[in-house]
Amino acid sequence: MISLIRTAVDRSVTFFDTAEVYGPFTNEELVGEALAPVRGQVVIATKFGHDIDPKTGKLKTGNVLGMDSRPEHIKEVADASLKRLKCDVIDVFYQHRVDPNVPIERGGHGEGPDHPRQGQALRALGGGRAKHSSRARRPARHGASERVFSIVTGA
């Protein structure tokens, strides 16, 4: 699989999208290992928002649909994803699914000292699969990540 990913880079593929929930964790590890030698030539996106036990890799069932987009959890996921991806910066870090227990203004799109970007190595932070009414409540300061998503998803 590593040679396949590296062949993709050799053939001009430059955008790789993964998530903590894929595997769980193993896809980020695979992408990190495969892209480490060419990290400066590619863009890596990964997603957060699931409540996964870091030891067992199983979804916790305490939250609705196993979601967790609390700012403190997002910071933990970012740190763990950086390690698994073997990089210093995550180019695009976005919410996999909207967490019904966390207002969108507070989760991946919030502001203030507990915001996930404070002290994190993230180039763009954003959200995915949110209803239009929720997207309208996202702070405007994340406009750069919205432009990235519009290129990638056409949304």
Contacts in CASP RR format, 6 or more apart in sequence:
PFRMAT RR
TARGET T0000
AUTHOR 0000-0000-0000
METHOD contacts of the structure
MODEL  1
MISLIRTAVDRSVTFFDTAEVYGPFTNEELVGEALAPVRGQVVIATKFGH
DIDPKTGKLKTGNVLGMDSRPEHIKEVADASLKRLKCDVIDVFYQHRVDP
NVPIERGGHGEGPDHPRQGQALRALGGGRAKHSSRARRPARHGASERVFS
IVTGA
1 30 0 8 1.000
1 34 0 8 1.000
2 30 0 8 1.000
2 33 0 8 1.000
2 34 0 8 1.000
5 16 0 8 1.000
5 30 0 8 1.000
5 31 0 8 1.000
5 34 0 8 1.000
5 35 0 8 1.000
6 34 0 8 1.000
6 37 0 8 1.000
6 38 0 8 1.000
9 35 0 8 1.000
9 38 0 8 1.000
9 41 0 8 1.000
9 42 0 8 1.000
13 42 0 8 1.000
14 41 0 8 1.000
14 42 0 8 1.000
14 43 0 8 1.000
15 42 0 8 1.000
15 43 0 8 1.000
15 45 0 8 1.000
15 152 0 8 1.000
16 31 0 8 1.000
16 35 0 8 1.000
16 42 0 8 1.000
16 43 0 8 1.000
16 44 0 8 1.000
16 45 0 8 1.000
17 44 0 8 1.000
17 45 0 8 1.000
17 46 0 8 1.000
17 47 0 8 1.000
17 92 0 8 1.000
17 152 0 8 1.000
18 27 0 8 1.000
18 28 0 8 1.000
18 31 0 8 1.000
18 44 0 8 1.000
18 45 0 8 1.000
18 46 0 8 1.000
18 47 0 8 1.000
18 85 0 8 1.000
19 27 0 8 1.000
19 28 0 8 1.000
19 46 0 8 1.000
19 47 0 8 1.000
19 48 0 8 1.000
19 50 0 8 1.000
19 96 0 8 1.000
20 28 0 8 1.000
20 46 0 8 1.000
20 47 0 8 1.000
20 48 0 8 1.000
20 49 0 8 1.000
20 50 0 8 1.000
20 52 0 8 1.000
20 77 0 8 1.000
20 80 0 8 1.000
20 81 0 8 1.000
20 84 0 8 1.000
21 47 0 8 1.000
21 50 0 8 1.000
21 52 0 8 1.000
21 59 0 8 1.000
21 96 0 8 1.000
22 28 0 8 1.000
24 50 0 8 1.000
24 52 0 8 1.000
24 57 0 8 1.000
24 58 0 8 1.000
24 59 0 8 1.000
25 52 0 8 1.000
25 57 0 8 1.000
25 80 0 8 1.000
25 84 0 8 1.000
28 46 0 8 1.000
28 81 0 8 1.000
28 84 0 8 1.000
28 85 0 8 1.000
29 84 0 8 1.000
31 44 0 8 1.000
31 85 0 8 1.000
32 44 0 8 1.000
32 84 0 8 1.000
32 85 0 8 1.000
32 86 0 8 1.000
32 87 0 8 1.000
33 86 0 8 1.000
35 42 0 8 1.000
35 44 0 8 1.000
35 85 0 8 1.000
35 86 0 8 1.000
36 86 0 8 1.000
36 87 0 8 1.000
39 86 0 8 1.000
39 87 0 8 1.000
43 91 0 8 1.000
43 92 0 8 1.000
44 85 0 8 1.000
44 87 0 8 1.000
44 90 0 8 1.000
44 91 0 8 1.000
44 92 0 8 1.000
45 90 0 8 1.000
45 91 0 8 1.000
45 92 0 8 1.000
45 93 0 8 1.000
45 94 0 8 1.000
45 152 0 8 1.000
46 81 0 8 1.000
46 85 0 8 1.000
46 90 0 8 1.000
46 92 0 8 1.000
46 93 0 8 1.000
47 93 0 8 1.000
47 94 0 8 1.000
47 95 0 8 1.000
47 96 0 8 1.000
48 69 0 8 1.000
48 73 0 8 1.000
48 74 0 8 1.000
48 77 0 8 1.000
48 78 0 8 1.000
48 81 0 8 1.000
48 93 0 8 1.000
48 94 0 8 1.000
48 95 0 8 1.000
48 96 0 8 1.000
48 108 0 8 1.000
49 67 0 8 1.000
49 68 0 8 1.000
49 69 0 8 1.000
49 73 0 8 1.000
49 74 0 8 1.000
49 77 0 8 1.000
49 95 0 8 1.000
49 96 0 8 1.000
49 97 0 8 1.000
49 99 0 8 1.000
50 59 0 8 1.000
50 66 0 8 1.000
50 67 0 8 1.000
50 68 0 8 1.000
50 96 0 8 1.000
50 97 0 8 1.000
51 59 0 8 1.000
51 60 0 8 1.000
51 62 0 8 1.000
51 63 0 8 1.000
51 66 0 8 1.000
51 67 0 8 1.000
51 68 0 8 1.000
51 73 0 8 1.000
52 58 0 8 1.000
52 59 0 8 1.000
52 60 0 8 1.000
53 59 0 8 1.000
53 60 0 8 1.000
54 80 0 8 1.000
59 66 0 8 1.000
60 66 0 8 1.000
60 68 0 8 1.000
63 99 0 8 1.000
63 101 0 8 1.000
64 99 0 8 1.000
64 100 0 8 1.000
64 101 0 8 1.000
65 97 0 8 1.000
65 100 0 8 1.000
67 97 0 8 1.000
67 98 0 8 1.000
67 99 0 8 1.000
67 100 0 8 1.000
67 101 0 8 1.000
68 99 0 8 1.000
68 102 0 8 1.000
69 95 0 8 1.000
69 98 0 8 1.000
69 99 0 8 1.000
69 101 0 8 1.000
69 102 0 8 1.000
69 107 0 8 1.000
69 108 0 8 1.000
70 99 0 8 1.000
70 102 0 8 1.000
70 106 0 8 1.000
70 107 0 8 1.000
71 106 0 8 1.000
71 107 0 8 1.000
71 108 0 8 1.000
71 110 0 8 1.000
71 114 0 8 1.000
71 115 0 8 1.000
71 116 0 8 1.000
72 114 0 8 1.000
74 107 0 8 1.000
74 108 0 8 1.000
74 116 0 8 1.000
75 116 0 8 1.000
75 120 0 8 1.000
78 90 0 8 1.000
78 93 0 8 1.000
78 116 0 8 1.000
78 120 0 8 1.000
78 121 0 8 1.000
78 122 0 8 1.000
79 120 0 8 1.000
81 90 0 8 1.000
81 93 0 8 1.000
82 88 0 8 1.000
82 89 0 8 1.000
82 90 0 8 1.000
82 121 0 8 1.000
88 121 0 8 1.000
89 121 0 8 1.000
89 122 0 8 1.000
89 123 0 8 1.000
90 121 0 8 1.000
90 122 0 8 1.000
90 123 0 8 1.000
91 123 0 8 1.000
91 124 0 8 1.000
92 123 0 8 1.000
92 124 0 8 1.000
92 126 0 8 1.000
92 145 0 8 1.000
92 148 0 8 1.000
92 149 0 8 1.000
92 152 0 8 1.000
93 116 0 8 1.000
93 120 0 8 1.000
93 122 0 8 1.000
93 124 0 8 1.000
93 125 0 8 1.000
93 126 0 8 1.000
94 108 0 8 1.000
94 124 0 8 1.000
94 125 0 8 1.000
94 126 0 8 1.000
94 127 0 8 1.000
94 128 0 8 1.000
94 145 0 8 1.000
94 149 0 8 1.000
95 107 0 8 1.000
95 108 0 8 1.000
95 109 0 8 1.000
95 126 0 8 1.000
95 127 0 8 1.000
95 128 0 8 1.000
95 129 0 8 1.000
95 130 0 8 1.000
96 128 0 8 1.000
96 129 0 8 1.000
97 128 0 8 1.000
97 129 0 8 1.000
98 104 0 8 1.000
98 127 0 8 1.000
98 128 0 8 1.000
98 129 0 8 1.000
98 130 0 8 1.000
98 131 0 8 1.000
98 134 0 8 1.000
99 107 0 8 1.000
103 137 0 8 1.000
104 110 0 8 1.000
104 130 0 8 1.000
104 134 0 8 1.000
104 135 0 8 1.000
104 137 0 8 1.000
104 138 0 8 1.000
105 111 0 8 1.000
105 137 0 8 1.000
105 138 0 8 1.000
105 139 0 8 1.000
107 116 0 8 1.000
108 115 0 8 1.000
108 116 0 8 1.000
108 125 0 8 1.000
108 126 0 8 1.000
108 127 0 8 1.000
109 125 0 8 1.000
109 126 0 8 1.000
109 127 0 8 1.000
109 137 0 8 1.000
109 138 0 8 1.000
109 139 0 8 1.000
109 142 0 8 1.000
110 116 0 8 1.000
110 139 0 8 1.000
111 139 0 8 1.000
111 141 0 8 1.000
112 118 0 8 1.000
116 122 0 8 1.000
116 125 0 8 1.000
117 125 0 8 1.000
124 142 0 8 1.000
124 144 0 8 1.000
124 145 0 8 1.000
124 148 0 8 1.000
125 142 0 8 1.000
125 145 0 8 1.000
126 138 0 8 1.000
126 142 0 8 1.000
126 145 0 8 1.000
126 146 0 8 1.000
126 149 0 8 1.000
127 138 0 8 1.000
127 145 0 8 1.000
127 149 0 8 1.000
128 149 0 8 1.000
130 138 0 8 1.000
138 146 0 8 1.000
149 155 0 8 1.000
END
